[in-house]
Amino acid sequence: MSRLKCFRSSIMKKIKIIVVLGPTASGKSKVALELAKKFNGFLISADSRQVYREMDIGTNKDPLTEKNGKYFFDGIEEFLVNVVAPDENSTLDDWLGSARKQISEVGQMKLPIIVGGTGLYVSALIDNYDLRGGFDEKLRIKFEKMIEEKGIAAVLEEIKKIDPKIENKIDAKNPRRVARAAEICFATGKPFERMKKEIDSEFEFLQIGVGAPREKLYEKINQRVDRMIESGLIEEVKKLMAGGYSCDLPSMTGIGYWQVCDYLNGKYSLEQAIELIKRDTRRYAKRQMTWFRRDERIHWVKNEEQAEEIALEFLK
């Protein structure tokens, strides 16, 4: 290494980043907000659904206020929410590039705090995933057409020939993600995975996990779904449909939206739709915890005080 490189490496400090993660309804947003207030931070949402505009209740966005095109949660600026329309594409690649850009631009002045429950997004940032490999437009078109003609299940069966565990790695109900996974598997001939870059990251991370006992978490989920219905989730979906957004869009396959779509289209009663939302949210929370438990670097806490104590030690 040259003297110049040695000198630069000695004076350049990595940007410290706190990640607050956990299953849905665990209370991670409140913990992240308090950390941002205490340590002069800003928030970046790591939620694959909150990027969509006009989809607030079903994605459980923070109560945001808008000012000059920027969004604030109780006075703290939050990024990567309300980025695209419901009929526009939003990929992990898009989120990762935007998150890295915001951290690099603002992270020297304020503490970046990533908050969310989309495990793949968090892992991609922390482990410096390289998303360039496995692109084959012809394959993608082929599998998108197969989904259209034969359904998602047919493409999943094709992927399983290469990766039998694919359903544990992606949102298997999202046609766009299934097509992308098929593209990667058949382009590389290997099981689905995101490759890590063989370079040092310019960031240093602390992961704080916010958990809760399963029964308590499930109770909170059921209560949250009831509040969503009371707050106007049905009306939100009606408005989206009236605005020309089809229930077949990838954005509308999220929990809460497809069940309400089926209710509005007469497939289920309202009571059945609500119970399905609760059931599927509980199952989603279980999958989230399975994902996060793989990472031994996560520091699990029970309250904000514990989170602040760990963060303070990290930031010294």
Residue pairs with C-beta under 8 A, 6 or more apart in sequence:
1 9
14 201
14 202
14 203
14 204
15 103
15 104
15 107
15 108
15 112
15 202
15 203
15 204
16 111
16 203
16 204
16 205
16 206
16 314
16 315
17 103
17 107
17 111
17 112
17 113
17 114
17 203
17 204
17 205
17 206
18 35
18 39
18 41
18 111
18 112
18 113
18 114
18 205
18 206
18 208
18 311
18 314
19 46
19 113
19 114
19 115
19 122
19 125
19 126
19 205
19 206
19 207
19 208
20 28
20 31
20 32
20 35
20 113
20 114
20 115
20 208
20 210
20 307
21 28
21 46
21 114
21 115
21 116
21 117
21 119
21 122
21 207
21 208
21 209
21 210
21 292
21 298
22 28
22 117
22 209
22 210
22 211
22 288
22 292
23 117
23 211
23 212
23 217
23 284
23 285
23 286
23 288
23 289
23 292
24 60
24 117
24 221
24 224
24 281
24 284
24 285
24 288
25 217
25 220
25 221
25 224
25 281
25 285
26 117
26 210
26 211
26 212
26 217
26 220
26 285
27 210
27 212
28 115
28 116
28 117
28 210
29 62
29 73
29 115
30 304
31 208
31 210
31 301
31 304
31 307
32 43
32 113
32 115
33 43
33 62
33 73
33 74
33 76
34 304
34 307
34 308
35 41
35 111
35 113
35 304
35 307
35 308
35 311
36 42
36 43
36 76
36 111
36 113
37 74
37 75
37 76
38 308
38 311
39 111
39 311
39 315
40 110
40 111
41 76
41 110
41 111
41 112
41 113
42 76
42 77
42 78
42 79
42 106
42 110
42 111
42 112
42 113
43 73
43 76
43 77
43 78
43 79
43 113
43 114
43 115
44 78
44 79
44 80
44 99
44 102
44 103
44 112
44 113
44 114
44 115
45 51
45 78
45 79
45 80
45 81
45 115
45 116
46 80
46 95
46 99
46 114
46 115
46 116
46 117
46 118
46 121
46 122
46 125
47 59
47 81
47 116
47 117
47 118
47 121
48 90
48 92
48 95
48 118
48 121
48 171
49 55
49 58
49 59
49 251
49 254
50 59
50 61
50 80
50 81
50 82
50 116
51 80
51 81
51 82
51 83
51 84
51 90
51 95
52 59
52 82
52 83
52 84
52 85
52 86
52 90
52 251
53 82
53 83
53 84
53 85
53 86
54 85
54 86
54 236
54 239
54 240
54 243
54 245
55 86
55 236
55 240
55 251
55 254
55 257
56 236
57 228
57 231
57 232
57 233
57 236
57 256
58 228
58 233
58 236
58 237
58 254
58 255
58 256
58 257
58 260
59 254
59 256
60 224
60 228
61 81
61 82
62 73
62 78
62 81
63 73
63 74
64 71
64 72
64 73
64 78
64 81
64 82
65 71
65 72
66 72
70 77
71 77
71 78
71 79
71 81
71 82
72 78
79 98
79 99
79 102
80 95
80 98
80 99
80 102
83 90
83 98
84 90
86 240
86 245
86 249
86 251
86 252
87 244
87 245
87 246
87 249
87 251
89 176
89 250
91 176
91 180
92 120
92 121
92 124
92 131
93 131
95 121
96 121
96 124
96 125
96 129
96 131
99 114
99 121
99 125
100 125
102 112
103 112
103 203
104 202
106 112
107 203
111 315
114 122
114 125
116 122
117 288
119 288
119 291
119 292
120 170
120 194
120 291
122 207
123 129
123 194
123 295
124 131
124 194
125 203
126 205
126 207
127 194
127 196
128 196
128 197
128 199
128 201
129 194
129 195
129 196
129 197
130 194
130 195
130 196
130 197
131 194
133 184
133 187
133 188
133 195
134 183
134 184
134 185
134 187
134 188
135 183
135 187
136 183
136 186
136 187
139 182
139 183
139 186
139 187
140 179
140 180
140 182
140 183
143 155
143 158
143 178
143 179
143 182
143 183
144 175
144 179
146 154
146 155
146 158
147 154
147 155
147 175
147 178
147 179
152 172
152 173
152 175
152 178
155 178
155 179
155 182
156 166
156 167
156 172
156 178
158 182
158 186
159 166
159 178
159 181
159 182
159 185
159 192
160 166
162 185
162 186
162 189
162 190
162 191
163 169
163 181
163 185
163 190
163 191
163 192
165 191
166 172
166 181
166 185
166 191
166 192
168 287
168 290
169 181
169 192
169 193
170 177
170 178
170 181
170 192
171 177
171 253
172 178
173 253
173 258
174 250
174 253
175 250
175 253
176 250
177 250
181 192
184 192
185 191
185 192
205 297
206 299
206 310
206 311
206 314
207 295
207 297
207 298
207 299
208 298
208 299
208 300
208 301
208 307
208 310
208 311
209 292
209 298
209 299
209 300
209 301
210 300
210 301
210 307
211 217
211 289
211 300
211 301
211 302
212 220
217 285
218 282
218 285
221 278
221 281
221 282
221 285
222 278
224 281
225 256
225 274
225 277
225 278
225 281
226 274
228 256
228 277
229 274
233 256
233 260
234 260
234 263
234 264
234 270
237 257
237 260
237 261
237 264
238 264
240 252
240 257
241 247
241 261
241 264
245 251
245 252
246 252
247 257
247 258
247 261
247 265
251 257
252 258
252 261
255 277
255 280
255 281
255 284
256 277
256 281
259 268
259 273
259 274
259 276
259 277
259 280
260 273
260 277
262 268
262 273
263 269
263 270
263 272
263 273
268 276
292 298
299 310
301 307
301 310
